[in-house]
Amino acid sequence: MMLEVAVKHAFKGFSLDVAFKAPPGVTVLSGRSGSGKTTLVNAVAGLLMPDQGCIASGDWVLLDTAKGVRLRPHKRRLGYVFQEGRLFPHLTVRQNLAYGAWFAPKDALREDTARVVEMLGIGPLLDRRPAALSGGEKQRVAIGRALLSAPRLILADEPLAALDEARKAEILPYFERLRDEVSVPILYVSHSASEVARLATTVVVLDAGRVVAQGPAADVLGDPHLRPGGARDVGAVLTARVLRHHEDGLTELQAGGLSLFLPQVAAAPGSSLRIRIAAHDVILSCERPQGLSALNILPGTIAEMRAGDGPGAIVALDTAAGRVLARITRRSATAMALAPGMRVHAVIKSVAVAAFDIGLVF
Ligand SMILES: Nc1ncnc2c1ncn2[C@@H]1O[C@H](COP(=O)(O)OP(=O)(O)OP(=O)(O)O)[C@@H](O)[C@H]1O
């Protein structure tokens, strides 16, 4: 199933004109503040009636202005996860979940409640009311309620934005499981580079109401010409497998035949991980460095370079482990005579990779 969205809408002073495809999995809408993400989500939800648009997945048509099709919001079969859980305060968790299921069409293929409860770890919370739940727990219940309404699409508009770092870290794995174990596609709005790197199957980048990039996450995040969240957010994503945990606290990973060492990762040997490597944490070296404290040295070939207006440059390196981006100074790029096609080594400190930048693939 492939959701196809094309929407045009003009407000005074801002126009949205976008078209993108959301394949199964998580499609993250990213882009700076005011780029049109919420307007687009509202159009999908049916809360905004755009001037023109077509939103459909096969024969399931939510909107087709040319044909006069405009499904009302409650007919769209969408599951929502908002910033704040928006649970019913007077109902218990069990009743909140049942409310979601009550809205599912009788003939719909529904997730099994017990499975959803297990997947989200909310069994012990079933008899509590929302006032007795933490922010993270509320959000897990909200995800469960959305899932049990048998949605054909889940809309998550910055669902972690209101949570502190610890709660974010608690919730993200549930979205990872949702992506990998539930067949409902998810449209997920996020500003956070880590969330995008960990969750996205597909990334759609908006800027001033237009789509400036869309495609598989590794391609979009590995494109040195894009920096949706600013220079500090540039970083590529690698997929690696846990090989073993060493006694000195390091975890050894394998990616494309190369070893990577990171501070202890809480995942069993054999697990598959997505790791965001921030471009500013990568050093480039022409020779294979010797006598260096950094443990991760990935040889590769320069694929592309982008010199910005300031002192920085982004170098895209294709390694056996995948695409790595390095943010270095233009002065260094010139001094090292870096150019596409050149063989260099990417050097990454183990401790530079934060736990929050490591996601699980289920
Ligand atoms: N009802 C409206 N009338 C006029 N302009 C609007 C309306 N709603 C949104 N806009 C404008 O449309 C632009 C896009 O807003 P939108 O909320 O979609 O951005 P966003 O990418 O979701 O931003 P943020 O990340 O800050 O939530 C903004 O310039 C906003 O001021």
The ligand as a MOL file (V3000), in Angstrom:
LIG
                    3D

  0  0  0     0  0            999 V3000
M  V30 BEGIN CTAB
M  V30 COUNTS 31 33 0 0 0
M  V30 BEGIN ATOM
M  V30 1 N -4.9010 29.4110 9.1080 0
M  V30 2 C -3.8150 30.0180 8.6270 0
M  V30 3 N -3.8940 31.2260 8.0390 0
M  V30 4 C -2.8230 31.8340 7.5360 0
M  V30 5 N -1.5730 31.3160 7.5740 0
M  V30 6 C -1.4180 30.1240 8.1490 0
M  V30 7 C -2.5200 29.4170 8.7090 0
M  V30 8 N -2.0480 28.2530 9.2130 0
M  V30 9 C -0.7250 28.2450 8.9900 0
M  V30 10 N -0.3400 29.3620 8.3500 0
M  V30 11 C 1.0240 29.6980 7.9200 0
M  V30 12 O 1.4990 28.6360 7.1260 0
M  V30 13 C 2.9100 28.4480 7.3390 0
M  V30 14 C 3.1690 26.9810 7.6730 0
M  V30 15 O 2.6690 26.7010 8.9660 0
M  V30 16 P 2.7450 25.2320 9.5870 0
M  V30 17 O 2.1360 25.3020 10.9340 0
M  V30 18 O 2.1720 24.2790 8.6230 0
M  V30 19 O 4.3000 25.0150 9.6950 0
M  V30 20 P 5.1110 23.8530 10.4440 0
M  V30 21 O 6.1230 23.3760 9.4780 0
M  V30 22 O 4.1620 22.8620 10.9940 0
M  V30 23 O 5.7990 24.6550 11.6020 0
M  V30 24 P 6.1740 24.1870 13.1200 0
M  V30 25 O 7.2760 23.2070 12.9650 0
M  V30 26 O 6.6150 25.4720 13.7440 0
M  V30 27 O 4.9270 23.6160 13.7070 0
M  V30 28 C 3.3050 29.4190 8.4200 0
M  V30 29 O 3.9070 30.5360 7.8060 0
M  V30 30 C 1.9980 29.7920 9.0730 0
M  V30 31 O 2.0580 31.0910 9.5830 0
M  V30 END ATOM
M  V30 BEGIN BOND
M  V30 1 1 1 2
M  V30 2 1 2 3
M  V30 3 2 2 7
M  V30 4 2 3 4
M  V30 5 1 4 5
M  V30 6 2 5 6
M  V30 7 1 6 7
M  V30 8 1 6 10
M  V30 9 1 7 8
M  V30 10 2 8 9
M  V30 11 1 9 10
M  V30 12 1 10 11
M  V30 13 1 11 12
M  V30 14 1 11 30
M  V30 15 1 12 13
M  V30 16 1 13 14
M  V30 17 1 13 28
M  V30 18 1 14 15
M  V30 19 1 15 16
M  V30 20 2 16 17
M  V30 21 1 16 18
M  V30 22 1 16 19
M  V30 23 1 19 20
M  V30 24 2 20 21
M  V30 25 1 20 22
M  V30 26 1 20 23
M  V30 27 1 23 24
M  V30 28 2 24 25
M  V30 29 1 24 26
M  V30 30 1 24 27
M  V30 31 1 28 29
M  V30 32 1 28 30
M  V30 33 1 30 31
M  V30 END BOND
M  V30 END CTAB
M  END
